[in-house]
């Protein structure tokens, strides 16, 4: 059959490809340490699981409103309005099966062919993929370790044109774990107001923060109307398989995104939304303990990587990734990631899986226990000690 030309512009996530290769090696008897997938290795908290079961028993197994259950949207608005100082109510919220639809629907609703999208590079690859798919012009913003992976404001301003329609922010950031400085967020807000473009603020890791407090750009003066906050439950509550996300946006856009939900998914599973209410309003002890565990793993990982000749690793301030600089090893990013899997039994991702400016880096996820992380560090160190002689 003949496929639409736009399908050639749609990318993917390398993490799942590497996972398949790693599993194929395991099927042959190889022991692999999995540090490639961005999925918490914890169970969903018991109170959330129990709430879903109770909701099923209570009959929440039917269609619901496309934008989400009214009580869930109100809970989201109340919690995130207070936590992040975002002025909003239930009519600013759309609930989706996972957070990715907010990314897709926002671009679908806002972008015409030829409109320009500014996005972080390295960055989550689906930003570029969706924008390209829709025929927009993608404009990467280089994040460099020398700048703590913060946005270069001079570069940003130089790339703003009359066609700039959308800027994507992600903090804490995948793949680097960096957190935007408050002064950077305020400067970006000033540019958005001055040049009248919108912001898609991906805050999926906002609660996995090791230092400081999260500053949502939507909380700044004049920004709630031009910002779409993307968030969800996969990372904070280890609910990746539940597929539960949401967006907070102005009410005009909310209506369009709700219609896109009607035309694509109909609605998000209602019993999952009931579990989401419990996640936000119930005990937070397990979620906080998970963040503390990620902090400990980060510290072990960073120290271990910095002890390996040829490797330098900045300290990430959020999320559950480290993004070491491997230029001192003499390997390209892709070659090192490939050989670490094939020869050292460590699954990780090339920095170029996140864009051209990821060259010289690889990404390790810390979503594995400390014993396995220490084993991975030993394997990487042993491999490089032989190959760099």
N, C-alpha and C positions, 0 to 999 in steps of 0.2 A: 504494500500500500504506500501511497505518497503521504509524507508527513509535512505539516506546516513548517515553513522556514524558521519561524520563531523558536521551534524546538531545538535548533542548533545553538541558540543563545542561552539555553538553560543549563546551569552548572549543577554541581552536586556537593556533598560533604565528603572529603577524603577520609574522615575518621571511620566511616562505615566501610569503606573499601579496605582500609588497613585492618579493621576488625575481622573482615572475612579472610584476609590473608593470614592473619594470626591464628584464627580458628582452624584453617587448613593445615598449618604447621602443627598445631596441637593434635589434630586428628592423626598425624603421623608419629605422635609420641613425643614431640618437642614440648618443653616447659617454657611458657611465655609469660612474662610479666606485662599485664595490660595497663599501659599509661596513655592510651590513645583516645579513649572515649570520655566525653564531658558529661558523665552521668554519676551522681553521687552513689557510693557503694553502701548506702544505708537503707534499711527498710523504711517505708512510709510509717510515720508515727502511729501507734496503736489507736489513739483516739480518733484519728482521721479515718482509718480503715473501718472502725466500728460505726462511725457516722454514716459511711457509705452503705454499709450493710443494713443499718436501721432505715435509711432512706429507701432502699430497694423494698424492704418489707412493708414500708408505709405507702408504696405505690408510685414512687418517683421513677417510673420506667417508661414514661410516655413523652411525647413532644412537649417542649417548652417554648417560650418566646425566643425569637431569633437572637435578640440582643442579650438574652440571659434572664434568669429568674429575677424578679423585682427585688426580693429580699437579699439575694446574693449581690446584685449590683449596688444596692444601698450599703451593704456591709463593706464592699470594696471601696466605695466613695468615702465612707466614714473612716475606715482604717487608714487609707492612703492619704486622704485629706488631712488627717491629724498627723500621721507619721512623716509625711513629706511636704506638708504645707501646700498642697495642691488644691486650689479652689475648685471644687467639683461636687456634683450630686449624682444620683443614680442615672440620670439622663445623659451624663457624660461618659458612661461606661458601656462597652460591648464585651461580652464574654465569648471566648472562642475555644475550639478544641486544640489546645496548645497555643503558644504565643506566636508561632510563625505566621498564622493567618493575619494577625494584626499588621505585620510587616508587609505581607502580600496585598492585603486589602487597602492599606494606606497608600501604597504606591499606585495601585490600580485606580483608586479614587482621585488621586492628585496629579498624576503624571500624564502629559501628552508626549507623543513621540518627539524627540529632540530636546525635551526638558533636561536639565542637568541635575544630577544627584551627586553631592559630595559625601564621601564616606571614608572611614578610617582604613588604612592599609599598612600593615597587616590588620585583618579584621574578619569577622564572621563571614564566610564566603557567600552566604545566601543574600546578603545585601546587594552585592554586585550582580549576582545571578538574576534576581528578580527584576532589578532595574534594567539590565540588558534585555531580558525576556520581553519587557514592555516597550522596548525601543527607545528608552531614555539614554542619555549620554552619561556615562559613569566617569567621575572625576576623583581619583584617589588622593587622599591626604596622607603623606608619609609619616608614620610614627617611628621614631628612632630612639634607640636605647640611650643615646647621648643626651636626649631631652626627656629622659624618664618615661618614654612612650606617651608623652603628653602631646596635644595638638600644637603645632607651630602656627601661632596666630597670624604671623606675617604671610606664611604660605596660604593659609585659609583665605585671608582677605584678598590675596593676589588672584585667587582662583574663582572668586565670586563674579558672575556676569549677570547680564539681564535675563539669561535663561535659567539661572539657578533657582530651582524650585524647592529642593529638599536637602537638608543636611542630616546625616545620621550620626548620632552620638552613642557610645556604648561605654558605660562606666558603672562598676568595675568592668574591665575590658577582657574580652576573649580575642586573642590568645595570650596576652601579656600579663594579665592580672593587674594592670596599672589602673589608677584612679585619677580622673581629671582633677586638677587643682581647682579650688573654688574660684580663684581669680580668672582661670581659663573659662569656666562655665559662665561667669558674669560677662566676660568679654565676648563670648560667642552669642550670648543673649543680645548684647548691644548691636552686634553685626546683623543678627536676624531681624531685629526691629528696624534697623537702618535700611536694609536691603529687601525687606519684606519676603523672606523665605520661611518655610516651615521646618520644624525640627522633629525627627523621629528619634525619641530618646529611649534606647534599649536599656532598661533597668533591671533585667532579669537576675543579675547578680547583686543587686543593691543591698540585700540583707546578708550577703556573705562578704563582710567588710571587716578587716583586721585592725585598722587604725582610723581614727577620725569619724566623721559623720557624713552620710550621703547627702549631697546637694542635688536635688532635682531641678533642672532648668525650668520646668513648668511652674515652680514656686516663685520665680522671679517676676518682677513687675512687667505686665504686658505679654507674658509668655504662655500663659495657660491657653489662650485662644489660638496660638500658632504652634503648640507642641502636642505631639501624640506620644504618650507614655506607654511603652510596651513592657508588660511584666507577666509573670505566671507563677506556677506552683512547682514546676519540675525540679528546680535547683534547691530552693529554700527548704522544701518539705519532702524532697526525694520522691517526687510524684511523676517521674518522666513518662511512665506508661499510662498514666491517668488521662493525659492530654487535656490540660486545663490552663488556659491563659486568658488575658484580658488586655484591653486598651482603654486609656483615659484620654479623651479628646474633646474638642468643642462640639456643641450639640448639633450643628449643621453636618459636620463630618460624621458624627455618630449615626445619624439617620442613614447615610449612604453606606457605611460599613455594616450596619444592621441588615440592609437590603442585600448586600453581598453575601452575608451569612445565609439569608433566606434562599438565595439562588445557588448556594454551594453546599452547605452542610445542614441546612434547615435550623439546627440548634445544637448546642452542646449538651451532652448527656445530663439529665436533670439530677440524678443521684450523685453524680460527680460534683455538680455545683453545690449540693448540700454538704458534701464532704469538704468543699472549699470554704464554706462558712465556718465549719468547725476548725479548719486549719488556721483561719485568721483570728477567730475569737476564743479558741480553746487554749490549753496549756502550750507554752512555747519552749519548754525545757529541752525536748529532744532536738528541736531545730537549733537552739543555742549551743547545745553540746556538740552537734555536728560541725558548726562553725569553729568551735574551739579545737576540735580534732583536725580540721583542715589547717588551722593555724600551726599546730604542732608539726603536721606533715610538711607544710611549707618550709618551716625552719630547718627541718632535717634535710629536705630536698635541696634547698639553696646552699646550705653549708656543704653538703656532699658534692654538689656540682662544682662549687668553687674550689674544692680540694683536688679536682681533676685537672691536670695540665692541659692547657689549650681551651678550657671552658671558663666562661665568666657568666655569672647569673645575678641579675638585679633582683631585689626583693620585691615581690608583688604585694600589693596592699589589699587585694580582694580577689574574689572568684576562687577557683581551685586549679590554677595552672601556673607553671613556671615556663619561661621563654628564654632559655640560656643562649648567649652569644657563643657560637661554636667556630667562629672564623679562625681562631688560633689553632684549630685541629688540622687545617688544610683541606677539610672535606667541604663539599657543597651541602646545602641543607638536605636535598633529596637523597643524595648518595649516603649521607650519614644515617638518616632515618631508615633507609632501606637496609643498610648493612647491620644496624643495631637490631632490627627484627630478625634478619636472616642468620646472623652470626652470633649475636649476643643474647638473643631471646628477649628483647625489650621492644615492645610496641609503642611507638610514639609517632608524631606527625612532623613532617617537614614544615619549616616556617613558610615556604612558598605555597603550602596548602591554603594559606590565609592571604595570599596576594604577593605581588612581585617584591614588595619591600620587606617581606619576611625572610628573604634570602640572608644566610648567615646565622639563622636561628633554627631551633627545633622546639616543639611544644611537648611538654610532659604534663599529663593530668595527675593531680595528687588524689584522685578518687580511687585509691587502693590503700590497703593497710600499711602500717609502718614497716612490718617485716618484709613485705614485698617491695616497698620503696627502697629499703636498704639493700635488698638483693639486686634490684635494678641498678642502683648506684655502683655496686660492686661489679656488675656485669659491664656497665658502660666504661668504668675505669679500667678494668682488665682489657677490654677490647682496644681502647685507645692507647694503652701503654704498649701494646704490641704493634699496632698499626702506625703509630707515630714515631717509631724508632728509626 
